[in-house]
Structure formats: C-alpha cells, structure tokens
Amino acid sequence: MIEITIELVRQLIDSQFPKWKGLTITPVEKSGHDNRTYRLGDEMTIRLPSHERYASAVEKELKWLPVFKPQLSWPIPAPIAKGEPSDDYPLPWSINQWIAGETVTHTNVLDLSVFAEDLAKFLRELEAIDASQGIPAGIQNFHRGGDLAVYDTDTRTVIEKVSSEYDPKLMTEIWELALATKYQTAPLWIHGDFAVGNLLVQDGRLCGVIDFGTMGVGDPSSDLVIAWNFFDDVSREIFLSCMNVDQDTVDRARGWALWKALISYDWNEPGSEASNWGKHVIDVIIRDYKSL
C-alpha cells in the first residue's frame, strides 16, 4: 500500500492543477480500501489508488463514466481531470465531481423495500447499456462478473477452517450449487462492487452510486450480493424479483456473497468490524438457504 497523506495530495494539486491551489482539501470519512478519497473545495473529490493493482481503474472510469452518466437515473461520479504520476506518487489519479449524500446504513434508509426497488432499477439501467466494447471480467477487476470457480480454493479452505462453527456439508452444498451453472448469455455491464460503501442516500432515498473501479462486462450475478449483505427477508425478495433473474443466477449470486463473507470473517482480526460483518452475512445466507 502507498502511504497517502493530505500533504502529498496538497502537493499534487498545487503542482499539477495550480488553478485549484486555494481550495481546501479534506479527507472523506469513509474513504475506501482500493482508493483514498479527499474532498477538493465544495464541488470536487480527489481519488488516488492505494496500490498499483487498483491503478487501471482510473482509465476505465475516465473512459466509461461519461458514457454511463446520461443513461442512468441516479448520479454517478463525473470525471473532471486526470492527475499524472509524480516522483512522490507513482500512479495516475483523478478528480471527479462531488456527489452529496451519506453512505447508506440501516438507519438512514426510510423504506428498505423502496430502496430495494431503486437499486434494482439502477442495475437494470446499467445492464441495458451497450456492453459490446466493454472490458471483460478478469484479473483487471478481480474476476467480478467472471467465473466464481476462481475462488474455489479460498472458499473451501475457509469452510474447513470454520467447520467447528458452521456445518461444512451445508456450506459446501451452497457453494457447489453456485458452481453448478455457468453464465451463458451475452456479457452485461456490472458495477463490480455494488456494496453499501458505494451507495449514497439523501432524505432516506438512493441519491448516487460511486466507485466503479471494478467495473467490467460479464455475468451480472456478482452485483446481486447486496441481497444478503444488506437486505432483510422481505426486501431481499423484492430486490431479486425486480431484477427478474432466474434461479441459477440467484444461486451464483449467493455463492459470491458466501465467498466474500467467509474470507471477511476468516481473514480479518477476530472481533473486528470486517470479521463480525462476515459472520453476520454467513448467518443470513444460511438462514435464507434453509428457508427455501
């Protein structure tokens, strides 16, 4: 990881964009893992990849977000300028338009069912955009939209490690059900990290979607993990129903959710926020699967 400080960001702005020298720079409270985000004045954000493996996202967003923006009903980041690598910061970076809103939580959403409908509409609009020239899912976006089997070893290893807490036979059944089908139709655009940290809310309603760094084209099932990561039983059913997906897609989506929950639970410090979140999602997946 590259150490990114407010002093470094100030230096980058002052040297490359002197017209914005007088604007304040403040860290964004929930900055994210792949990128560090700062607010520039009142109307812009600065976004800097935290590692070279996330740097390709800069060019992707600069190219595709202006294509997406007029075809979506909700605000997404609008690129304003591209920052160049320097001696002190070796990667490309970007400046985007600020989107007002709070990161979604269970306390700032007025109605989960309406929120489920809004998220489904956003994803359907994204999937309707011409994907014929899009970037295929793969290493570039950590296989989001690609073949879930890439994470087979990781998943089975963690299932074995947590077998004293969770029934390994049941967990393996859920996982193998996800692996049993493959996406057969034309690749669609996916956000790639359609999670609470990238969804903004204002006055209780969805008001923006950010961080398209792991976008790509492929199987849309990986964008459906929020069904288990955030929604309750009623809103989950509404969300999946509004997405109008078949059972195979739901099974693959559940597999994506299970993989992410397992590694979050096992790979993070016990009792940490990330580990506790992973355990909660595992519990939700198991309860939901048993109710089928």
PyMOL commands that set and color helices and strands:
alter all, ss='L'
color gray80, all
select helices_A, chain A and resi 6-16+18-20+52-54+56-71+112-128+139-141+148-161+168-179+196-198+220-224+226-229+233-243+247-267+273-290
alter helices_A, ss='H'
color red, helices_A
select strands_A, chain A and resi 25-27+35-40+44-49+79-83+93-97+102-103+188-190+199-202+205-209+216-218
alter strands_A, ss='S'
color yellow, strands_A
deselect
rebuild
show_as cartoon
